[in-house]
Amino acid sequence: MKSNLVQDKSFAFAIATINLYKQLVSNSREYVISKQLLRSGTSVGANIREAQNAESKKDFIHKLSISQKEVDESLYWLELLFETKYIDQKIFEEHHREGTSILKLIKSIIVSAKENSSS
């Protein structure tokens, strides 16, 4: 099976998000923000997977746009968790760096798809 970088990275991000959620719930008893992070962080890859089976170029772009919003939302929840001292700087930087990397990849794919659809 051919490797897909954005799909692989988003899957790894989802796993890291699930593990962070479990840690926050068991160690810090933080349930609200961590649940929001869990939903958005796992949704990124799910929407990328949906985009792989899009019915049209427009649908493909739409699904990736949803994924882009979800990863950006995940970054927001990570920032809140960091600023409220639920996660330390090391954990924040690792997750934020990976999320930002995925966000850049998705944006690049969307731009390319839009350019290809107009030609």
C-alpha positions as CSV (number, residue, x, y, z in Angstrom):
1,M,0.0,0.0,0.0
2,K,1.3,3.4,-1.0
3,S,2.2,5.7,1.9
4,N,0.3,9.0,2.3
5,L,2.2,11.5,4.4
6,V,-0.7,13.7,5.5
7,Q,-2.8,10.6,6.3
8,D,0.1,9.0,8.3
9,K,0.8,12.2,10.2
10,S,-2.8,12.8,11.0
11,F,-3.2,9.2,12.3
12,A,-0.2,9.6,14.5
13,F,-1.6,13.0,15.7
14,A,-4.9,11.2,16.6
15,I,-3.0,8.6,18.6
16,A,-1.0,11.2,20.4
17,T,-4.2,13.2,21.1
18,I,-5.9,10.1,22.6
19,N,-2.9,9.4,24.8
20,L,-2.8,13.0,26.0
21,Y,-6.5,12.9,26.7
22,K,-6.1,9.7,28.8
23,Q,-3.2,11.3,30.7
24,L,-5.2,14.5,31.4
25,V,-8.2,12.7,32.6
26,S,-6.4,10.3,34.8
27,N,-3.6,12.5,36.2
28,S,-5.2,16.0,36.2
29,R,-8.9,15.2,36.2
30,E,-9.4,17.6,33.4
31,Y,-12.5,16.6,31.4
32,V,-13.8,19.6,29.5
33,I,-11.0,21.0,27.4
34,S,-9.4,17.6,26.9
35,K,-12.6,16.2,25.5
36,Q,-12.7,19.1,23.0
37,L,-9.1,18.3,22.0
38,L,-10.0,14.6,21.7
39,R,-12.8,15.4,19.3
40,S,-11.0,17.8,17.1
41,G,-7.7,15.9,17.2
42,T,-9.2,12.7,16.0
43,S,-11.4,14.4,13.5
44,V,-8.5,15.6,11.5
45,G,-7.5,12.2,10.2
46,A,-11.1,11.1,9.8
47,N,-11.8,14.0,7.4
48,I,-8.6,13.3,5.5
49,R,-9.7,9.7,5.1
50,E,-13.1,11.0,3.8
51,A,-11.3,13.3,1.4
52,Q,-9.5,10.2,-0.1
53,N,-12.9,8.9,-1.2
54,A,-14.3,12.2,-2.3
55,E,-17.0,12.2,-5.0
56,S,-15.5,15.2,-6.8
57,K,-12.6,17.7,-6.6
58,K,-14.9,20.2,-4.9
59,D,-15.9,17.5,-2.3
60,F,-12.1,16.7,-1.8
61,I,-11.3,20.3,-1.1
62,H,-14.3,20.6,1.2
63,K,-13.3,17.6,3.3
64,L,-9.7,18.8,3.6
65,S,-11.0,22.3,4.6
66,I,-12.9,20.7,7.4
67,S,-9.8,18.8,8.4
68,Q,-7.8,22.1,8.3
69,K,-10.4,23.7,10.7
70,E,-10.2,20.7,13.0
71,V,-6.4,20.8,13.3
72,D,-6.5,24.6,13.9
73,E,-9.1,24.0,16.6
74,S,-6.8,21.3,18.2
75,L,-4.0,23.9,18.3
76,Y,-6.4,26.2,20.2
77,W,-7.2,23.6,22.8
78,L,-3.5,22.8,23.2
79,E,-2.7,26.4,23.8
80,L,-5.5,26.7,26.4
81,L,-4.2,23.5,28.2
82,F,-0.7,25.0,28.2
83,E,-1.7,28.4,29.4
84,T,-3.8,26.9,32.2
85,K,-0.8,24.7,33.3
86,Y,-2.5,21.4,32.5
87,I,0.4,20.5,30.2
88,D,4.0,21.4,30.4
89,Q,6.0,23.2,27.7
90,K,7.6,20.0,26.3
91,I,4.3,18.3,25.8
92,F,2.8,21.4,24.3
93,E,5.7,22.0,21.9
94,E,5.6,18.4,20.7
95,H,1.9,18.4,20.0
96,H,1.8,21.9,18.7
97,R,4.7,21.3,16.3
98,E,3.1,18.2,14.9
99,G,-0.3,19.9,14.5
100,T,1.3,22.9,12.8
101,S,3.1,20.6,10.4
102,I,-0.2,18.8,9.5
103,L,-1.9,22.2,9.1
104,K,0.8,23.4,6.6
105,L,0.5,20.1,4.7
106,I,-3.3,20.4,4.4
107,K,-3.1,24.0,3.3
108,S,-0.6,23.1,0.6
109,I,-2.8,20.3,-0.7
110,I,-5.8,22.5,-0.8
111,V,-3.9,25.2,-2.7
112,S,-2.6,22.6,-5.2
113,A,-6.1,21.0,-5.6
114,K,-7.6,24.5,-6.3
115,E,-4.9,25.3,-8.8
116,N,-5.4,21.9,-10.6
117,S,-9.2,22.3,-10.7
118,S,-9.0,25.7,-12.4
119,S,-6.6,24.5,-15.2
